[in-house]
Amino acid sequence: MTKHALRWWALAVAVLAVLVDMIDNQIVAVALPTIQRELGTGESALQWISAGYALGFALTLITGGRLGDRHGTKKLFVAGMAVFAAASLAAGLAGHVGVLIAARVVQGVGSGLMVPQVLSFIHAEFDEQERPKAMTWYAGAFPLGGLAGPLLGGALTQADLFGTGWRAIFLVNVPIGVLALIGALGTMPSRPGFFRHRMDPVGLALLTAALFAVFFPLVQGRELGWPGWSIVLLVAAVPLFGAFALHQRLQSRRGGEPLIPPEMLKHLAGSQAVLLCVNTAVGVFFVLTLHLQLGLGFSPWEAAVTFAPATIGIVAGNVLGMRLAPNLGRAFTAGAVAVLLVGLVAIALLVLWLGSALPGWALLVPVIAVGLGVGAVLNALFAVSMSAVRPEQAGAASGVVNTTVQLGTATGIAVSGTVFFTHLDNGYEAATAGALVVSAGVLVLALVLTLCQPSVRQSQAVG
């Protein structure tokens, strides 16, 4: 297949879309008090403004990836961006909280259609020499977007652009979405999909039900005090995933088109386990943000600025991942996880040692270390996940990878938040340190799980 002349420009458009998606996942948090005051909403509605996007996104990712395999990545990317931009406009103009929540869910669906196409595009359009560089840009968009979200949300809400207030955090997506649509139409290659048969409706229903049973309790359970139904749903996810796996195996044996081919899932298992642990551990930054604002009196802007230096580490980690991960394999991944672990432990020690006298600048070095570890490990794991994946499975693999990221993030926020609020009676320092210790334990598990990844020699043999 000949190289597409505008592939790097197309990559810039695609990475911009991922960055906007990650920003939008976090941008609403600091604007919630303002939204509550202006729309007169209750706490449950505020939860759904945040959770609706995450649910719509997570439930659509794998299906969106498979639709890209069937109809072509460009068509699905353009469709997803159009849905996302339209829903952003609806959210920005919403006069009732119900409309805002519905728009947030549709925003998530648009992202779920759009984001999996980016990994598929990289896998299809860049050869083995160019792919590490392309993956560096892609991997960097996730943590950078997560960090920029609260910062941009605070800035836009306080700036009150043209009197729009909190609405600006959604309306800003509209011109960006229009530019991305124009860019995608002008730069992305129009290549046909790989499949011409029907989607797997039974598999789709089982997977959606299983993912809902996991994500809904994770995004709502902590705020509601983990009621009985949330535990029941989490337990029900196990047989639902089992039924889905069995159905996929039967589909494959019958010569059908399973949503997630069993042989591909076997290839992804090791890297996805580590990716899940890493994103779960990083979810503790939700607690760190609360600690700075509620425990130390930082403003949302000051808290965001405190974590901004992580960007330096993320960029450096991505560059290191691009250059070293292909040659060092799982040894590089383990090293990156170790750096991340050291950074979180250092933050925990500073929180306990300095207490209420903790200044933001004291976190500079460990925050950069965390960014370095996150940037390096995401770059390495994304590359491992997509290696040896056939072109016709790239969309499905991308959907699995992105779903793992979302599941890890939701799990991390739920677990660290639960630990934090459970121990809050002992003081902010003890509660925050406890959440950091749990995250550190998850990273120790990630170090062990790196052994499940193929070595460099095994990966080369598969390729």
C-alpha positions as CSV (number, residue, x, y, z in Angstrom):
1,M,0.0,0.0,0.0
2,T,1.4,3.4,-1.0
3,K,2.0,6.0,1.7
4,H,-0.5,8.7,1.9
5,A,1.2,12.1,1.2
6,L,-0.8,14.0,3.8
7,R,-0.6,11.3,6.6
8,W,1.3,13.6,9.0
9,W,-1.2,16.4,8.6
10,A,-4.0,13.9,9.1
11,L,-2.3,12.6,12.2
12,A,-2.2,16.1,13.6
13,V,-6.0,16.4,13.1
14,A,-6.5,13.0,14.7
15,V,-4.4,13.7,17.7
16,L,-6.1,17.0,18.1
17,A,-9.4,15.1,18.3
18,V,-8.0,12.8,21.1
19,L,-6.7,15.8,23.0
20,V,-10.1,17.6,22.8
21,D,-11.8,14.4,24.0
22,M,-9.5,14.0,27.0
23,I,-9.9,17.7,27.9
24,D,-13.7,17.4,27.7
25,N,-13.6,14.4,29.9
26,Q,-12.1,16.5,32.7
27,I,-13.0,20.1,31.8
28,V,-16.5,20.1,33.5
29,A,-15.3,19.3,37.0
30,V,-14.3,22.8,38.0
31,A,-17.4,24.3,36.4
32,L,-19.9,22.2,38.3
33,P,-20.5,24.6,41.2
34,T,-21.3,27.4,38.7
35,I,-23.6,25.1,36.7
36,Q,-25.4,24.1,39.9
37,R,-26.0,27.7,40.9
38,E,-27.2,28.8,37.5
39,L,-29.4,25.8,36.6
40,G,-30.5,25.0,40.1
41,T,-29.6,21.4,39.9
42,G,-29.2,18.8,42.7
43,E,-26.1,16.7,43.5
44,S,-27.3,13.7,41.5
45,A,-27.7,15.8,38.4
46,L,-24.2,17.1,38.8
47,Q,-22.9,13.6,39.0
48,W,-24.6,12.7,35.8
49,I,-23.2,15.8,34.0
50,S,-19.8,14.2,34.7
51,A,-20.7,10.5,34.5
52,G,-22.9,10.8,31.4
53,Y,-19.9,11.6,29.1
54,A,-17.8,8.8,30.6
55,L,-20.6,6.2,30.2
56,G,-21.4,7.2,26.6
57,F,-17.7,7.1,25.7
58,A,-16.9,3.8,27.3
59,L,-19.9,2.0,26.0
60,T,-19.2,3.0,22.4
61,L,-15.5,2.5,22.1
62,I,-15.2,-1.1,21.0
63,T,-18.3,-0.9,18.8
64,G,-16.9,2.3,17.2
65,G,-13.6,0.5,16.5
66,R,-15.3,-2.4,14.9
67,L,-17.5,0.0,12.8
68,G,-14.3,1.6,11.6
69,D,-13.0,-1.8,10.5
70,R,-16.2,-2.3,8.6
71,H,-16.9,1.1,7.0
72,G,-13.4,2.8,7.0
73,T,-11.7,4.9,9.6
74,K,-12.3,8.2,7.9
75,K,-16.0,7.8,7.7
76,L,-16.3,6.9,11.4
77,F,-13.9,9.6,12.4
78,V,-15.9,12.3,10.6
79,A,-19.2,10.9,11.8
80,G,-17.9,10.9,15.4
81,M,-16.5,14.4,15.3
82,A,-19.8,15.7,13.8
83,V,-21.8,14.1,16.6
84,F,-19.3,15.4,19.2
85,A,-19.4,19.0,17.8
86,A,-23.2,19.0,17.6
87,A,-23.6,17.7,21.1
88,S,-21.1,20.3,22.4
89,L,-23.3,23.0,20.9
90,A,-26.4,21.5,22.5
91,A,-24.6,21.4,25.9
92,G,-23.4,25.0,25.6
93,L,-27.0,26.2,24.8
94,A,-28.8,23.9,27.3
95,G,-31.3,25.8,29.4
96,H,-32.3,22.7,31.4
97,V,-30.1,20.2,33.2
98,G,-31.9,17.3,31.5
99,V,-30.8,18.6,28.1
100,L,-27.3,19.1,29.4
101,I,-27.0,15.6,30.7
102,A,-28.4,14.2,27.4
103,A,-25.9,16.3,25.4
104,R,-23.0,15.0,27.6
105,V,-24.0,11.4,26.9
106,V,-24.2,12.1,23.1
107,Q,-20.8,13.8,23.4
108,G,-19.4,10.6,24.8
109,V,-20.9,8.6,22.0
110,G,-19.4,10.8,19.4
111,S,-16.0,10.4,21.1
112,G,-16.5,6.7,21.2
113,L,-17.0,6.6,17.5
114,M,-14.1,8.9,16.8
115,V,-11.2,8.0,19.1
116,P,-10.7,4.3,18.2
117,Q,-10.1,5.4,14.6
118,V,-6.9,7.2,15.5
119,L,-5.0,4.1,16.5
120,S,-6.4,2.3,13.4
121,F,-5.2,5.2,11.2
122,I,-1.7,5.1,12.7
123,H,-1.5,1.3,12.3
124,A,-2.7,1.5,8.6
125,E,-0.9,4.6,7.3
126,F,2.6,4.5,9.0
127,D,5.3,1.8,8.5
128,E,7.4,0.3,11.2
129,Q,10.0,3.1,10.9
130,E,7.4,5.9,11.2
131,R,5.0,4.3,13.6
132,P,6.9,4.9,16.9
133,K,7.0,8.7,16.2
134,A,3.3,8.7,15.4
135,M,2.6,6.7,18.5
136,T,4.5,9.3,20.6
137,W,2.1,12.0,19.5
138,Y,-0.9,9.8,20.1
139,A,0.2,8.6,23.6
140,G,1.0,12.1,24.7
141,A,-2.5,13.4,24.0
142,F,-4.0,11.3,26.9
143,P,-2.1,12.6,29.9
144,L,-1.8,16.1,28.4
145,G,-5.5,16.3,27.9
146,G,-6.2,15.1,31.4
147,L,-4.0,17.7,32.8
148,A,-5.2,20.5,30.6
149,G,-8.9,19.8,31.2
150,P,-9.2,21.3,34.7
151,L,-6.8,24.1,33.9
152,L,-8.8,25.2,30.8
153,G,-12.1,24.6,32.5
154,G,-11.1,27.0,35.4
155,A,-9.7,29.6,32.9
156,L,-12.8,29.6,30.6
157,T,-15.3,29.7,33.5
158,Q,-13.6,32.5,35.3
159,A,-13.0,34.5,32.1
160,D,-16.7,34.5,31.3
161,L,-16.0,35.0,27.6
162,F,-18.8,37.1,25.9
163,G,-20.9,36.5,29.0
164,T,-21.1,32.7,28.4
165,G,-19.7,31.7,31.8
166,W,-19.6,27.9,32.1
167,R,-21.1,27.4,28.7
168,A,-17.8,28.4,27.1
169,I,-16.3,25.0,28.2
170,F,-18.7,23.3,25.7
171,L,-19.0,26.0,23.1
172,V,-15.2,26.1,22.5
173,N,-15.5,22.6,21.1
174,V,-17.7,23.8,18.2
175,P,-15.1,25.8,16.2
176,I,-12.4,23.2,17.1
177,G,-14.8,20.4,15.8
178,V,-15.5,22.3,12.6
179,L,-11.8,22.8,11.9
180,A,-11.1,19.1,12.7
181,L,-13.9,18.1,10.3
182,I,-12.5,20.2,7.5
183,G,-9.0,18.9,8.3
184,A,-10.1,15.3,8.3
185,L,-12.0,15.6,5.0
186,G,-9.0,17.3,3.4
187,T,-6.1,15.1,4.7
188,M,-7.4,11.7,5.7
189,P,-7.3,9.0,3.1
190,S,-10.6,7.4,2.0
191,R,-9.9,3.7,2.3
192,P,-12.6,1.1,2.3
193,G,-13.4,-1.0,5.3
194,F,-12.3,-4.6,5.6
195,F,-15.7,-6.2,6.3
196,R,-18.8,-6.6,4.3
197,H,-20.9,-8.9,6.6
198,R,-23.3,-8.0,9.4
199,M,-22.1,-6.8,12.8
200,D,-22.5,-9.2,15.7
201,P,-25.7,-8.0,17.4
202,V,-25.7,-10.6,20.2
203,G,-22.0,-9.9,21.0
204,L,-22.7,-6.2,20.9
205,A,-25.6,-6.6,23.3
206,L,-23.6,-8.8,25.7
207,L,-20.6,-6.5,25.6
208,T,-22.6,-3.3,26.2
209,A,-24.4,-4.9,29.1
210,A,-21.1,-6.1,30.7
211,L,-19.4,-2.7,30.3
212,F,-22.5,-0.9,31.7
213,A,-22.4,-3.3,34.7
214,V,-18.8,-2.2,35.3
215,F,-18.8,1.5,34.4
216,F,-22.1,2.6,35.9
217,P,-21.3,1.5,39.5
218,L,-17.7,2.9,39.2
219,V,-18.8,6.4,38.1
220,Q,-21.8,6.6,40.4
221,G,-21.2,4.2,43.3
222,R,-18.7,6.2,45.3
223,E,-20.9,9.4,45.3
224,L,-23.9,7.4,46.4
225,G,-22.2,5.5,49.1
226,W,-21.9,2.2,47.3
227,P,-25.6,1.0,47.6
228,G,-26.4,-2.7,47.2
229,W,-27.4,-2.4,43.6
230,S,-24.0,-1.1,42.6
231,I,-22.3,-4.2,44.1
232,V,-24.9,-6.5,42.4
233,L,-24.1,-4.8,39.1
234,L,-20.3,-5.3,39.5
235,V,-20.8,-8.9,40.4
236,A,-23.1,-9.4,37.4
237,A,-20.4,-8.1,35.1
238,V,-18.4,-11.3,35.6
239,P,-21.0,-13.7,34.0
240,L,-21.8,-11.2,31.4
241,F,-18.2,-10.9,30.3
242,G,-18.0,-14.7,30.4
243,A,-21.0,-15.1,28.2
244,F,-19.5,-12.5,25.8
245,A,-16.2,-14.4,25.6
246,L,-18.0,-17.7,25.0
247,H,-20.1,-16.1,22.3
248,Q,-17.1,-14.6,20.6
249,R,-15.3,-18.0,20.6
250,L,-18.4,-19.6,19.0
251,Q,-18.6,-16.9,16.4
252,S,-15.0,-17.4,15.5
253,R,-15.4,-21.2,15.1
254,R,-18.5,-20.7,12.9
255,G,-16.5,-18.4,10.6
256,G,-18.4,-15.2,11.7
257,E,-17.0,-11.8,12.6
258,P,-16.7,-11.5,16.4
259,L,-16.4,-8.0,17.8
260,I,-13.2,-9.0,19.6
261,P,-11.5,-12.0,17.9
262,P,-10.3,-14.5,20.6
263,E,-6.8,-14.7,19.2
264,M,-6.4,-10.9,19.3
265,L,-7.6,-10.7,22.9
266,K,-5.0,-13.3,23.9
267,H,-2.4,-11.1,22.3
268,L,-3.6,-8.1,24.1
269,A,-4.1,-9.6,27.6
270,G,-0.7,-8.9,29.1
271,S,-0.4,-5.3,27.9
272,Q,-4.0,-4.5,28.9
273,A,-3.5,-5.8,32.4
274,V,-0.6,-3.4,32.9
275,L,-2.4,-0.6,31.2
276,L,-5.4,-1.1,33.5
277,C,-3.2,-1.0,36.6
278,V,-1.3,2.1,35.5
279,N,-4.5,4.1,34.7
280,T,-6.1,2.9,37.9
281,A,-3.0,4.2,39.9
282,V,-3.0,7.6,38.1
283,G,-6.7,8.0,39.0
284,V,-5.4,9.1,42.5
285,F,-4.8,12.6,41.0
286,F,-8.5,13.1,41.6
287,V,-7.8,12.9,45.3
288,L,-4.6,15.0,45.0
289,T,-6.7,17.8,43.4
290,L,-9.2,17.6,46.4
291,H,-6.3,17.6,48.8
292,L,-4.8,20.8,47.4
293,Q,-8.2,22.6,47.1
294,L,-10.1,21.4,50.2
295,G,-7.2,20.6,52.5
296,L,-4.7,23.3,51.6
297,G,-7.0,26.0,50.2
298,F,-5.6,26.1,46.7
299,S,-7.9,27.6,44.0
300,P,-8.7,25.4,41.0
301,W,-6.3,27.4,38.9
302,E,-3.5,27.0,41.5
303,A,-4.1,23.3,41.8
304,A,-4.0,22.9,38.0
305,V,-0.7,25.0,37.8
306,T,0.8,22.7,40.5
307,F,0.3,19.7,38.3
308,A,1.2,21.4,35.0
309,P,4.9,20.6,35.2
310,A,3.9,16.9,34.7
311,T,3.7,18.0,31.0
312,I,7.5,18.2,30.9
313,G,7.8,14.6,32.1
314,I,5.1,13.4,29.7
315,V,6.9,14.9,26.7
316,A,10.3,13.4,27.8
317,G,8.7,10.0,28.6
318,N,7.1,9.9,25.2
319,V,10.4,10.6,23.5
320,L,12.1,8.0,25.6
321,G,9.4,5.5,24.8
322,M,9.7,6.1,21.0
323,R,13.5,5.6,21.1
324,L,14.0,2.9,23.7
325,A,10.8,0.8,24.1
326,P,11.1,-1.1,20.7
327,N,14.6,-2.3,21.7
328,L,14.1,-2.9,25.5
329,G,10.5,-4.2,25.4
330,R,9.1,-5.1,28.8
331,A,12.2,-4.0,30.6
332,F,11.5,-0.4,29.5
333,T,7.8,-0.8,30.6
334,A,8.9,-2.0,34.0
335,G,11.3,0.9,34.4
336,A,8.6,3.4,33.4
337,V,6.2,1.9,36.0
338,A,9.0,2.1,38.6
339,V,9.6,5.8,37.9
340,L,5.8,6.4,38.3
341,L,5.8,4.4,41.5
342,V,8.7,6.4,43.0
343,G,6.9,9.7,42.0
344,L,3.7,8.7,43.8
345,V,5.6,7.5,46.9
346,A,7.5,10.8,47.0
347,I,4.2,12.8,46.9
348,A,2.8,10.6,49.8
349,L,5.9,11.3,51.9
350,L,5.7,15.0,51.3
351,V,2.0,15.1,52.1
352,L,2.6,13.4,55.5
353,W,5.9,15.2,56.3
354,L,4.9,18.8,55.5
355,G,1.1,18.5,56.3
356,S,-0.8,21.8,56.0
357,A,2.4,23.6,55.2
358,L,2.9,21.8,51.9
359,P,3.7,24.4,49.2
360,G,2.9,23.7,45.5
361,W,6.6,24.0,44.5
362,A,7.6,21.2,46.8
363,L,5.7,18.8,44.4
364,L,7.6,19.9,41.4
365,V,10.1,17.0,41.1
366,P,7.8,14.2,42.0
367,V,5.1,15.6,39.7
368,I,7.6,15.6,36.8
369,A,8.6,12.1,37.7
370,V,5.0,11.0,37.6
371,G,4.6,12.6,34.1
372,L,7.8,10.9,32.9
373,G,6.5,7.5,34.0
374,V,3.1,8.0,32.6
375,G,4.3,9.3,29.2
376,A,6.8,6.5,28.9
377,V,4.6,3.6,29.9
378,L,1.6,4.7,27.8
379,N,3.8,5.0,24.7
380,A,5.3,1.6,25.3
381,L,1.9,-0.1,26.1
382,F,0.1,1.4,23.1
383,A,2.8,0.2,20.8
384,V,2.8,-3.3,22.3
385,S,-1.0,-3.5,22.1
386,M,-1.0,-2.7,18.4
387,S,2.0,-4.9,17.4
388,A,1.2,-8.0,15.4
389,V,-2.4,-6.9,15.0
390,R,-3.7,-7.5,11.5
391,P,-5.1,-4.5,9.6
392,E,-8.6,-5.8,9.6
393,Q,-8.5,-6.0,13.4
394,A,-6.9,-2.6,14.1
395,G,-10.2,-0.9,15.0
396,A,-11.3,-3.7,17.4
397,A,-7.8,-3.6,19.0
398,S,-8.0,0.2,19.3
399,G,-11.4,0.0,20.9
400,V,-10.1,-2.5,23.5
401,V,-7.1,-0.3,24.3
402,N,-9.2,2.8,24.8
403,T,-11.8,1.0,26.8
404,T,-9.0,-0.2,29.1
405,V,-7.8,3.3,29.6
406,Q,-11.3,4.5,30.5
407,L,-12.0,1.5,32.8
408,G,-8.7,2.1,34.6
409,T,-9.4,5.8,35.1
410,A,-12.9,5.2,36.4
411,T,-11.6,2.4,38.7
412,G,-8.8,4.6,40.0
413,I,-11.2,7.5,40.8
414,A,-13.6,5.2,42.5
415,V,-11.0,3.3,44.6
416,S,-8.9,6.3,45.6
417,G,-12.0,8.4,46.2
418,T,-13.5,5.7,48.5
419,V,-10.3,5.4,50.5
420,F,-9.9,9.2,50.8
421,F,-13.5,9.8,52.0
422,T,-13.4,6.8,54.3
423,H,-10.4,8.1,56.2
424,L,-11.2,11.8,56.0
425,D,-12.1,11.8,59.7
426,N,-8.4,11.3,60.4
427,G,-7.4,14.5,58.5
428,Y,-6.7,15.3,54.9
429,E,-3.0,14.2,55.1
430,A,-3.9,10.7,56.3
431,A,-6.7,10.3,53.8
432,T,-4.6,11.4,50.9
433,A,-1.6,9.4,51.9
434,G,-3.9,6.3,52.2
435,A,-5.1,6.7,48.7
436,L,-1.6,7.2,47.4
437,V,-0.5,4.0,49.2
438,V,-3.3,2.0,47.5
439,S,-2.2,3.4,44.1
440,A,1.4,2.5,44.9
441,G,0.2,-1.1,45.6
442,V,-1.6,-1.2,42.2
443,L,1.7,-0.1,40.6
444,V,3.6,-2.9,42.3
445,L,1.0,-5.3,40.8
446,A,1.7,-3.6,37.4
447,L,5.4,-4.4,37.8
448,V,4.6,-8.0,38.4
449,L,2.3,-8.1,35.4
450,T,5.0,-6.7,33.0
451,L,6.3,-10.3,33.1
452,C,3.1,-11.2,31.1
453,Q,4.2,-9.1,28.2
454,P,6.2,-10.7,25.4
455,S,9.9,-10.1,25.4
456,V,11.5,-8.2,22.5
457,R,12.6,-11.5,20.9
458,Q,9.1,-13.0,21.2
459,S,7.5,-9.9,19.7
460,Q,9.9,-10.0,16.7
461,A,9.1,-13.7,16.3
462,V,5.3,-13.0,16.2
463,G,5.8,-10.1,13.8
